[in-house]
Amino acid sequence: MTIAKIEDSTTVEFDSYNREQITFTKEVAPDDNIPNVIEELRLLAKSCVLPRLQDLSKKQSQFKNELGLLSRKVKTKTKEWNAMAEFLRVQGIKADARNMPDFSKLLSRATEEKDTEVTEAEVIDIRF
């Protein structure tokens, strides 16, 4: 059997929504060692994808840490707000003082949409 070309395709999954596929093709000479050519193509793909994967992983870790910090700050400020609202109610200063609203239930998790059309809204069309 004569092999003229070898194609190696590598798909890297960054998370459940993001994938990258990279494909390399090499023409093979009759005296080339086929397993070595395949390994060469795999190493080439890895050298192209791995730095990006590491960079994305590092950024993801930074964002998770930042989100954790912001979540703790919101929790602390919510407790302070609620304590102040309770103080105002108990002291009769502001009987209708409300606790901090629960903002976590306002937005659902974002999902990836395909073929989405974007339209601009007039400010008067938005209810505040």
C-alpha positions in Angstrom: 0.0 0.0 0.0 1.3 3.5 -0.9 0.3 6.4 1.3 0.6 9.8 -0.4 -0.7 12.1 2.3 -1.3 12.0 6.0 -3.9 14.2 7.7 -4.1 14.7 11.4 -7.0 16.6 12.9 -7.0 17.6 16.5 -10.1 19.1 18.3 -9.5 20.9 21.6 -12.5 21.5 23.9 -12.0 24.7 25.9 -15.3 24.3 27.8 -18.7 23.0 26.9 -19.4 25.7 24.4 -16.0 26.4 22.8 -14.0 24.1 20.6 -11.2 24.5 18.2 -10.2 22.1 15.5 -6.9 22.3 13.8 -5.9 20.0 10.9 -2.5 19.5 9.3 -1.8 17.5 6.1 1.6 16.3 5.0 2.7 14.7 1.8 4.6 11.5 2.5 7.7 10.4 0.8 8.1 6.6 0.1 10.9 6.4 2.7 9.1 8.3 5.5 8.2 6.5 8.7 4.4 6.8 8.9 4.2 6.7 12.8 6.9 9.4 13.0 5.0 11.6 10.5 1.8 11.2 12.5 3.5 12.1 15.8 5.1 15.1 14.1 1.7 16.4 13.0 0.3 15.8 16.5 3.2 17.7 18.1 2.7 20.5 15.6 -1.0 20.8 16.5 -0.2 20.6 20.2 2.3 23.4 19.9 -0.3 25.6 18.2 -3.2 24.9 20.5 -1.6 24.4 24.0 -0.4 28.0 24.6 -3.9 29.3 23.8 -5.5 26.7 26.0 -3.1 27.6 28.9 -3.8 31.3 28.4 -7.6 30.7 28.4 -7.3 28.5 31.5 -5.3 31.2 33.3 -7.8 33.9 32.4 -10.7 31.6 33.5 -9.1 31.1 36.9 -8.5 34.9 37.3 -12.2 35.6 36.4 -13.4 32.9 38.9 -11.3 34.4 41.6 -12.6 37.9 40.8 -16.2 36.6 40.7 -15.7 35.0 44.1 -14.4 38.2 45.6 -17.3 40.3 44.1 -19.8 37.7 45.4 -18.4 38.0 48.9 -18.5 41.8 48.7 -22.2 41.7 47.6 -23.0 39.3 50.4 -21.4 41.5 52.9 -23.0 44.7 51.6 -26.4 42.9 51.5 -26.1 42.0 55.2 -25.1 45.6 56.0 -28.1 47.0 54.0 -30.5 44.6 55.7 -29.1 45.5 59.1 -29.6 49.2 58.4 -33.1 48.6 57.1 -34.0 46.7 60.3 -32.5 49.5 62.4 -34.6 52.1 60.5 -37.7 50.1 61.0 -37.2 49.3 64.7 -36.3 52.9 65.5 -39.4 54.2 63.6 -37.3 56.3 61.4 -38.4 54.7 58.2 -41.1 52.1 58.8 -41.2 51.0 55.1 -37.4 50.4 54.8 -37.0 47.3 52.6 -34.3 44.6 52.7 -31.9 44.4 49.8 -33.7 42.7 46.8 -32.4 39.3 45.7 -30.8 40.1 42.4 -29.6 36.5 41.8 -33.0 35.5 40.4 -33.3 38.3 37.9 -31.2 36.8 35.1 -31.0 33.2 33.9 -27.8 31.7 32.7 -26.7 32.9 29.3 -26.9 30.4 26.5 -25.2 30.4 23.1 -27.5 31.4 20.3 -26.9 30.8 16.6 -28.1 33.1 13.8 -29.2 35.8 16.3 -30.4 39.0 14.8 -29.6 42.1 16.8 -31.9 45.1 16.7 -31.4 48.4 18.4 -34.2 49.7 20.7 -35.1 53.3 21.2 -34.6 54.5 24.8 -38.3 55.4 24.9 -39.1 51.7 24.2 -37.3 50.5 27.4 -39.3 50.5 30.6 -37.4 51.4 33.7 
